[in-house]
Structure formats: structure tokens, C-alpha cells
Amino acid sequence: MARILIVDDSELSRELIKETLWEEGHTIVGEAIDGVEGLDKFKELRPDITTMDITMPVMDGIEALKEIMKFDPDAKVVMLSSSAQSSKVSESLIIGAYEFLPKPFDRERLLEIISSITSVVS
């Protein structure tokens, strides 16, 4: 099972993601409430997968993704956002995000994405 970092400024979103992934046997190695904290925790914890909200204070998910990809070009980052602006979605995928998932997220789709990453990583 995967070691996952959850980066989202919404406590409710973090809880829903954590509960969904934990029920499937994944380990939540950390949580962060903005891109700066997410980047620091990514470097410290080296998770297998990171879920990243796009719209956050301090440093948004796009900027955090850029920094994560500089640090680890093989990082597996799943972007989530309630504002599915096609430009932000496209930008995140060009930068190197593994996948984009709109919020509120579909539980089964999140699990499919995580499963597809773990089958590639293992």
C-alpha cells in the first residue's frame, strides 16, 4: 500500500481523502494546509503519492507542484480542485502532475488513480 501526503487548506477535504485512503489500507504519512508546508513535508517524508489542492493560501498547488517536481521529477502528485479551470488543470499536467481530480471528488475515481499509481510504482 502507498504512503500518502495530503496537502489541502480545507480540513473537511483532508479528512475525506484521509478516510477514503485509510479504509483501503494506505498510510497517511502527513498532512499540510498550504503549499509551503506541503513542500517541506514532501521533502521530509518522501511520500509515494501526494494529493494536492490547487487553490491554497501562502503558496498555491501549482507553485508547490513546480517545486516538488524540481526536487523529485518522478514524484506522483494528484491535483484536486473545486474550481476546475481548464488552464490550471492543463498547467498542472504539463508541469508533471500524474492526474487531476475535481472536487467534490468521486471516491471510486480517487481509489482508481491511487491504484494505477501504486501498480506503476511497485
C-alpha positions in Angstrom: 0.0 0.0 0.0 1.1 3.6 -0.6 2.5 6.2 1.8 0.5 9.3 1.1 0.8 13.0 1.9 -2.4 15.1 1.8 -2.0 18.9 1.0 -5.2 20.9 1.2 -6.3 24.0 3.1 -9.7 22.5 3.8 -9.9 20.4 6.9 -13.0 18.7 5.6 -11.3 17.7 2.3 -8.2 16.4 4.1 -10.5 14.3 6.4 -12.5 12.9 3.4 -9.3 12.0 1.5 -7.7 10.5 4.6 -10.7 8.4 5.4 -11.1 7.1 1.9 -7.5 6.1 1.5 -7.1 4.8 5.1 -10.1 2.5 4.6 -8.3 0.9 1.6 -5.2 0.3 3.7 -3.0 3.2 2.6 -0.8 5.0 5.1 -1.3 8.8 5.5 2.3 9.9 6.3 1.4 13.6 6.7 -0.9 16.5 6.1 -0.3 20.1 5.2 -2.5 23.2 4.9 -0.7 25.1 2.2 1.9 24.7 -0.5 4.9 25.8 1.6 4.1 23.3 4.4 3.3 20.7 1.7 6.7 21.2 0.0 8.5 21.0 3.4 6.6 17.8 4.3 7.2 16.3 0.9 11.0 16.8 1.2 10.9 15.4 4.8 8.6 12.5 4.4 9.2 11.4 0.7 5.7 10.0 0.2 4.9 7.6 -2.6 1.9 9.8 -3.6 0.9 13.4 -2.8 -2.7 14.7 -3.2 -2.5 18.5 -3.7 -5.3 21.1 -3.8 -4.7 23.8 -6.4 -6.2 26.8 -4.6 -4.5 27.3 -1.2 -3.1 30.3 0.7 0.6 31.2 1.0 1.7 29.0 -1.9 -0.9 27.5 -4.3 -0.8 23.9 -5.5 0.6 24.9 -8.9 3.7 26.6 -7.4 4.1 23.7 -4.9 3.9 21.2 -7.7 6.6 23.1 -9.6 8.9 23.0 -6.6 8.2 19.3 -5.9 8.9 18.4 -9.5 12.3 20.3 -9.3 13.1 18.3 -6.1 11.9 15.0 -7.4 11.0 14.7 -11.1 9.5 11.3 -10.5 7.1 12.5 -7.8 3.5 11.2 -8.2 1.2 14.1 -7.4 -2.6 14.1 -7.9 -4.1 17.5 -8.2 -7.6 18.3 -6.8 -9.6 21.5 -7.1 -13.2 22.6 -6.7 -12.5 25.3 -9.4 -11.7 23.1 -12.4 -10.3 25.9 -14.5 -9.0 24.2 -17.6 -5.9 26.4 -17.7 -4.9 25.4 -14.2 -5.7 21.7 -14.9 -3.6 21.8 -18.1 -0.8 23.7 -16.4 -0.6 21.2 -13.6 -0.5 18.2 -16.1 2.2 19.9 -18.2 4.3 20.6 -15.0 4.1 16.9 -14.2 1.0 16.1 -12.2 0.0 12.5 -12.5 -3.7 13.2 -12.7 -6.3 15.9 -11.9 -9.5 15.1 -9.9 -12.3 17.7 -9.5 -13.8 18.4 -6.0 -16.0 17.2 -4.6 -14.1 14.1 -5.6 -15.5 10.8 -6.6 -14.3 8.2 -4.0 -14.0 5.4 -6.6 -12.1 7.6 -9.1 -9.6 8.6 -6.4 -9.1 5.0 -5.5 -8.6 4.1 -9.2 -6.0 6.8 -9.6 -4.1 5.7 -6.4 -4.3 2.1 -7.6 -2.9 3.0 -11.0 0.0 4.8 -9.4 0.8 2.0 -7.0 0.8 -0.6 -9.8 3.4 1.6 -11.6 5.5 2.3 -8.5 5.6 -1.3 -7.1 
